[in-house]
Amino acid sequence: QVQLVESGGGLVQPGGSLRLSCTGSGDALNFNDVGWYRQAPGKQRELVAQITTLSRSTYADSVKGRFTISRDVAKNTIYLRMNSLKPEDSAAYYCHLVNHVHPWGPGTQVTVAS
């Protein structure tokens, strides 16, 4: 069963940056499209960025130009670089294989506040 673990969240001031990491068991990350999702309290989980196995990426309009998703095949890791963070980016962030049913990881909390 695929198990993914997110890390790298924290408290950052508006305008700051963070880099999230997603690691997993086996090589599932290297052979599947992967998405970064986020969920704020009282809101539905939303897809913010997605990367294909060929490293083609797409982004939600709300993060386009500020977030960058990437993969490191050698490290079996997916990253989400987040720049120019805004308070509305505050949420729990999760990675998940696209079009796969597997448990969600624990997530990593991002809080943007002064």
C-alpha positions as CSV (number, residue, x, y, z in Angstrom):
1,Q,0.0,0.0,0.0
2,V,1.3,3.4,-0.9
3,Q,2.3,5.6,2.0
4,L,3.3,9.2,1.5
5,V,4.7,11.5,4.1
6,E,4.8,15.3,3.9
7,S,7.3,17.6,5.6
8,G,8.7,21.1,5.6
9,G,5.7,23.1,6.8
10,G,5.9,25.8,9.5
11,L,5.2,29.3,10.5
12,V,6.3,32.0,8.0
13,Q,5.6,35.7,7.6
14,P,3.7,37.0,4.6
15,G,6.0,37.2,1.6
16,G,8.2,34.4,2.9
17,S,9.0,31.1,1.4
18,L,8.9,27.4,2.3
19,R,9.8,24.2,0.5
20,L,7.6,21.1,1.2
21,S,8.8,17.6,0.6
22,C,6.9,14.4,-0.1
23,T,8.5,11.0,0.3
24,G,7.1,7.6,0.1
25,S,7.5,3.9,0.3
26,G,8.7,2.1,-2.7
27,D,9.0,3.9,-6.0
28,A,5.4,4.9,-6.5
29,L,6.4,8.6,-6.6
30,N,8.7,8.1,-9.6
31,F,6.2,6.2,-11.7
32,N,3.0,8.2,-11.1
33,D,1.6,11.7,-11.5
34,V,1.6,13.4,-8.1
35,G,-0.4,16.3,-6.8
36,W,0.0,18.6,-3.9
37,Y,-3.3,19.4,-2.2
38,R,-4.2,21.7,0.7
39,Q,-7.1,22.0,3.1
40,A,-7.8,25.0,5.3
41,P,-10.2,24.7,8.3
42,G,-13.8,24.6,7.2
43,K,-12.9,24.4,3.5
44,Q,-12.7,21.5,1.0
45,R,-9.4,20.0,0.0
46,E,-8.1,21.5,-3.2
47,L,-5.4,20.6,-5.7
48,V,-2.8,23.3,-5.9
49,A,-0.1,21.7,-8.1
50,Q,0.4,18.6,-10.1
51,I,3.4,17.0,-11.8
52,T,3.4,14.2,-14.4
53,T,6.0,11.5,-14.7
54,L,7.6,13.6,-17.5
55,S,7.8,16.5,-15.1
56,R,5.1,18.6,-16.8
57,S,3.4,20.7,-14.2
58,T,0.1,22.5,-13.7
59,Y,-1.1,24.9,-11.0
60,A,-4.2,26.3,-9.5
61,D,-4.7,29.9,-10.5
62,S,-4.4,31.0,-6.9
63,V,-0.8,29.8,-6.7
64,K,0.4,30.2,-10.3
65,G,3.7,32.1,-10.5
66,R,4.4,31.7,-6.8
67,F,4.5,27.9,-6.3
68,T,6.8,25.4,-8.2
69,I,6.4,21.6,-8.1
70,S,9.3,19.5,-8.9
71,R,10.5,15.9,-8.6
72,D,13.9,14.4,-7.7
73,V,13.9,10.9,-9.1
74,A,17.1,9.9,-7.5
75,K,15.7,10.8,-4.1
76,N,12.2,9.6,-4.8
77,T,10.9,12.9,-3.6
78,I,8.4,15.5,-4.8
79,Y,8.9,19.1,-3.7
80,L,6.6,22.1,-3.6
81,R,8.5,25.4,-3.5
82,M,6.2,28.2,-2.2
83,N,7.3,31.8,-2.6
84,S,5.5,35.1,-1.8
85,L,3.3,33.3,0.7
86,K,0.0,34.9,1.7
87,P,-2.2,34.4,4.8
88,E,-4.7,32.7,2.5
89,D,-2.1,30.0,1.8
90,S,-2.4,28.8,5.4
91,A,-3.5,25.2,5.4
92,A,-2.5,21.6,5.9
93,Y,-0.7,20.4,2.7
94,Y,-0.8,16.9,1.4
95,C,0.7,15.0,-1.5
96,H,-1.2,12.2,-3.2
97,L,-0.9,10.1,-6.3
98,V,-3.2,11.3,-9.0
99,N,-6.0,8.8,-10.0
100,H,-5.0,6.4,-7.2
101,V,-6.9,5.4,-4.2
102,H,-4.6,5.3,-1.2
103,P,-4.6,6.7,2.3
104,W,-3.8,10.3,2.8
105,G,-0.6,11.1,4.7
106,P,-0.4,13.1,7.9
107,G,0.1,16.4,6.0
108,T,2.3,19.3,7.0
109,Q,0.9,22.5,8.4
110,V,1.7,25.8,6.7
111,T,0.8,29.0,8.6
112,V,1.4,32.4,7.1
113,A,1.0,35.1,9.6
114,S,2.8,38.1,11.0
